[in-house]
C-alpha cells in the first residue's frame, strides 16, 4: 500500500469512530505541506492525505498543484487524534494517585496537553498568587506564561511528552469539618495555531480523599458537554506567570483564545 493510500486508510478508520476536527491553518512564507502535516501529528509521508482531503477542494482547484500554494492560502488540516489509553493507580506514598495517558498520532509541534483542575477544599497557596479552587494546571506556581501542562523546555528535552502525559497529585487527609476532598482534572489534547487553542477528546479523572486518609481513585472517562464548557471557562479565566516568575498574567490578556 502506498504512503498516500495508507494515510487515507488511517484517517478513514479513525474518522469512522469519531467526527474529526479540522484546524484552519494559514500557510506562511516557507511552509511546505509535509512540514505542516508533521506539525499537526501526521507522518511526513502522509501529507497527500491532507492535500487531497475534500475540505481542501477549493484550494486544489485554485492552485492545482501542492507546490503552487502561496503564503496566505488557508489549509484545512483534519485532526483525528484521540486519547487511546489511560491508567490510574495509588502513588507510592498512598497520599494520592499517579495518572498516565497516551494519544495516537505523531508528536506534532502544534499538539500539546491542556489540563484544568478543581482542587476541591484543598487549593494550594503560593506566595504572590491567589489560591482559587479552579485552575489551569500547573498553578502553584505556574511554570510559565502559556496554558499548557508541559513547558517548551520540557518538550525540547523529552519530545515524547507530546504523546504521553503523567501527573501525580496528592493531598493530606482533610479535617472532618472540611469533609472529603474531591480532586478532579479535565485533560485534553490541545491543538495550537498561533494563540488559538482547540481542546479535543477531553477526559475527566481524579481522586477522593476522606478524613481518615483513604484515597478513592476516580478512573478516566470522556467528559460531558457541561464539563467541557467548564474546562473552557477555566482556561479563559486562567493565569500563568510572567518572566520575573513572580507576577501572575492572565492568558486572555496575552491574546490566548480557547475553543472546542
N, C-alpha and C positions, 0 to 999 in steps of 0.2 A: 504494500500500500504506500502511495507517495505521501510526502510530508503534508501536502495540501489536503489530500483526502483524509489522512489521519487526523489532521486538525479539525476538519469539518465534522468527522465522525465523533470526535471527542466532544465538541461543542453541542452536537445534536443530542448525544446521550445525556449530558448534564442538563441541557435546557429542557428536556422532556420531563425531568423531575422537579425543576424549579424555574419559574419565569425569570429570565436573566435581566440584569440591569445594564443599560447602555450608558457609558460615560461619553459626554461630548468633549472632544479634545481638539483644540485649535492648533493646527500644525505650525510649529515655529521654524525660524531660519535654521537650516542644517539638520532638521529632523528627518529621519527615514522611517518608513513603515515598520521595518523589522525592529528598529530601536523602540518605537512606540509600543509595538506589540510586547516586547520584552518588559518595558516599564510597567505594563498592566498585567503581568503574570503569565504571558504566553512564552513558549519556546520560540526562539528566533525563526526557526523553520516554519512556523505556523502563521506568519504574517499574512499569507494569502487568504487565510480564513477570515481575517479581519477585513481585508480589502474587498473580498467577494461577498461579505455579509449584505443581505438585502437592504439594510439600513443605509448602506453607502452607495446605493444605486445612482443617486443624483450626482455624487462626486465622481463615480466611474464614467458616467455619461459626459460630465463636464471636462474631465482631464484625460480620459481614455486609457492612459497607462499610469501605473503607480509611481513611476519615476518622474511623472509630469506634475505631481501635486506641488502646491506652492504654499509659502507662509500665508497664514490667514484662512486656508481651507479648513473646514470642520470635518473631523473624522469621528465616526461613532464606533466605540470600542465595546464590544459585549463583555461583561464581567460575570461569568458563570460560577466563580469560585465560591465554595462553601466550607464551613467548618465540618470536617469529616470525623473527628474523634475528640472525645473529652475524657478526662479521668479525675476523680476526686478521692482523696484519702486523708486520714488524720496525719498531721505532721509529726515529726519525731518527738516534739515536746508535749504532744497531746493538748496544746493550748489552742490549736486552730487546725487549719486544713492546708493541704497542698493541692493545687488545681493545675491541670495542663490541658492544652487544646492544640489542635493542628488543623490546618486548612489544606485544600488542594491548590493546584496552580503552581507556577514557578515563583521565585522570590519577588520580583517586580519592585522597582524603585518607587512606584507610586502606590504601593499597598502597605498598610500599617495595621496595628491593633489599636482599638479605641475601647477604653473601659470607664464606666462610671460606677460609683459605689454609694449605696445607702449604708452609712456607718451606724445606723440604729441609735442606741442610747450610749454608745462609746466613741464619739468622734475624738480625734486626736488633735490637741492644741500644739501649735508650733510657734515660737516667738516671731512676732511680726505678722502673723496670719490669723484670721478668724478660724473657728472650728465648726464649720457648717456640717450638717448631717449628710447632705447630698453633695458629692464632689466628683470631679474628673480625676481619675487615678493616674499617677501618684499625686498626692496633695499635701503630704506632711513631712517636709515641704515638697512643692513641685520640683521636678528635675530641671525644667527649662520653660520656655515660653510657648511651647507647642502642645496641642491637645492629644498627644499620643502616649501610649504606655511606654514604649522604648524610645530612648533618645537617639539622635543622629549618631553620636559617638558609639553607643552600644550596638547599633546596627552595622556600623563600619567594622567594628571589632568582630561581630558574630552575625553575618548576614542571614543565617538560617533562622534568626529570631523573627524574620518577616513571615515565616510559615509556621513557627511553633511559639506557643505562649505558655508562660507559667507564672503563678502567683502563690504566695503562702501567707495569707492573712491570719492573725491570731489576736485574741483579746483575753484579758483577765476575766475571772468569774465576776459577773455583776453582783451588786448587793441585792438583797431580797426586795428592798424598796425600789430599786431600778427595774427589776424584772428581767426576763430573758432578753439577751442581746440577739437581734436577728439581722446579721450582716448579710447584705445582698449585693451582687455585682451584675452589671449588664455589659457583656463583651461583644464587640462587633469587629468584623473585617472593615477597615476604613479604606476607601478608595479616594485618593488625594489628587486633585488637579488644581494647581495654584494653591489658594487658601480655601478652596471648597472641599469639604469632606462629606462623602456619602457613606452611610453606615449600612452594612449588609449582613444578613444572617445573624442577627443579634440573639445571643443566648443569655439566659438568667442562671446564676448559680450562687452558692453561698454556704452559710452555716449558722446554726443557732448555738448559743452557749447559755446554760441556765445558772442560777446562783450556786448550785452545787458543783459547778465546773464541768458538767457533762457537755460534750460537743456533739451536735447532731449535724451530719452532712446533708446539704441540700443539693442533690445532683443537678447537672446542667440540663436545661431544656430550652427549646426555642421560645423566645419572648413573645408575649401577646402584643397586639397593636397598642394597647394602653401603655405597656411597659416601654415600647419603642418610642412613643411620644414623650414619656418621662425622660428617657435616655437622651433624646434630642434637646429637651428643655434644659437638662443639667449641662450638656455641652455648651449650649448657647449662653448660659449664665456662668460658665466655668472660668477658672483662673489658672494661670501659671506663674512663673517668677521671671523678673527682669534680669538683665545681665549682671546686676550687682548681687544677685542671689538673695536679696532681702525684700525687694519691692514686688508685691502682687500685681500682675497685669491680667486684665480680662481678655479672653480670646476674641470676643466680639469687637472690642476696641482696637484690636490688632488686625481686623479685617477678615477673621475666620468666619465661615458660614458652614452650616450643617444641614443635611437633608437625608431622607430615606430613599 
